[in-house]
Amino acid sequence: MDSSPRRSKLPLPVLLLGGLALAGIAAGVASFWPLGSRPAGGPPSGAPTVTVAPPLSRQVIDWNEYTGQFAAVDYVEIRARVSGYMTEVHFTDGQMVNKGDLLFVIDPRPYEIALASARAKVDQAMGTKEYTKRQLARAGELHRKEFVAESTLDLRTEESRGAGATVEAARAAMRDAELNLQFTRVTAPIAGRISAKQVSVGNLVTGGPGVSSPTLLTTIVSQDPIHVTFDLTEADYLAQARRGNPVGAAVQLRLMSESGWPREGRLDFVDNQIDKGTGTIRARAVLANPDGQVPAGAFGRVRLAVSEPYDSLMVPDTAIVTDQSRKLVMTVKDGAVVPKPVKLGPKDGDLRVIKEGLGPDDQVIINGLMRARPGTKVTSQPGKME
């Protein structure tokens, strides 16, 4: 048997190339990680960098949010109360008007004639009443002297009473004529913003007791204050009722185009029953609107407090990750990423309330979350939660 050592069957050029490759790798590693540069016991220098900060401690209130619609406190349809031709319009479409401002004038001349006629009838009835009164006095005197019969005295008495009733009827007709004349000048019953005129000068309008559908002239809606109506679920209403009468509770509001909660109001009405079809109950709040920036009919958001103020830990909503049905917050401990399951509370701005699962000293990853994996080493740098 040949005991000489077995020679490699690889050709010499291949061996030389392999040796050169190993030497190059060793040189590259030595240049990337110089001797003595790796910190003892710390994360490798290639570990991703993340920003960490302890959770923010703040006093918060739990709120329920709803979609509501703003509505004017007062809404009036201005309709004609007498018939006639429109002769004057005293406003610009869409302007603000005060209570008592003159809006329209309906041709008053027929009603001035009717009033003059009614006054004349009152004077005539007053003359008849005075005449019958004197006749009754003469009949009474003659009856005492037994110059006239009892029936004549009764006749004069009834004539006097009828004349008095005629006077009252004539006076009532005169007051009706005065009212009709006043109704030719249409004034604003409330202060607010007026709509566009529905009738132009020269058109015939109809109105009065015998008209079933008087002509609509325009509408007015009040501006300040303003209502907002929204629907509470049955559960939310019962929770509010357990805290006491919800009427008078403070609410915060905003328009759909606004951020934050810049407006405040008070709950001033809750309906008397829960709707059987929807399981909700109608509620209404009132708020000041001195500048008229909140238009009637606009939609907005309303939030109602459901708890007393309490201390809570908060983290940015962007620092929360979802793992199937769980919510997690990534923290850093001893240079490694540690996920912590948490129970979330309501959102306040960009921050989320953490009800359970997080301590005040935990270092929460608030930046670089995409580079952090549970159990991996990271390089953390301090940050601040805003």
Secondary structure as GFF3:
##gff-version 3
##sequence-region A 1 386
A	DSSP	alpha_helix	12	32	.	.	.	ID=ss1
A	DSSP	beta_strand	49	53	.	.	.	ID=ss2
A	DSSP	beta_strand	56	60	.	.	.	ID=ss3
A	DSSP	beta_strand	63	72	.	.	.	ID=ss4
A	DSSP	beta_strand	75	79	.	.	.	ID=ss5
A	DSSP	beta_strand	84	89	.	.	.	ID=ss6
A	DSSP	beta_strand	96	97	.	.	.	ID=ss7
A	DSSP	beta_strand	102	106	.	.	.	ID=ss8
A	DSSP	alpha_helix	109	144	.	.	.	ID=ss9
A	DSSP	alpha_helix	150	183	.	.	.	ID=ss10
A	DSSP	beta_strand	185	187	.	.	.	ID=ss11
A	DSSP	beta_strand	192	194	.	.	.	ID=ss12
A	DSSP	beta_strand	204	205	.	.	.	ID=ss13
A	DSSP	beta_strand	216	221	.	.	.	ID=ss14
A	DSSP	beta_strand	226	233	.	.	.	ID=ss15
A	DSSP	alpha_helix	234	242	.	.	.	ID=ss16
A	DSSP	beta_strand	250	255	.	.	.	ID=ss17
A	DSSP	beta_strand	263	270	.	.	.	ID=ss18
A	DSSP	beta_strand	280	287	.	.	.	ID=ss19
A	DSSP	beta_strand	299	305	.	.	.	ID=ss20
A	DSSP	beta_strand	310	316	.	.	.	ID=ss21
A	DSSP	three_ten_helix	317	319	.	.	.	ID=ss22
A	DSSP	beta_strand	320	323	.	.	.	ID=ss23
A	DSSP	beta_strand	326	333	.	.	.	ID=ss24
A	DSSP	beta_strand	336	341	.	.	.	ID=ss25
A	DSSP	beta_strand	343	348	.	.	.	ID=ss26
A	DSSP	beta_strand	351	356	.	.	.	ID=ss27
A	DSSP	beta_strand	364	367	.	.	.	ID=ss28
A	DSSP	three_ten_helix	369	371	.	.	.	ID=ss29
A	DSSP	beta_strand	379	382	.	.	.	ID=ss30
###
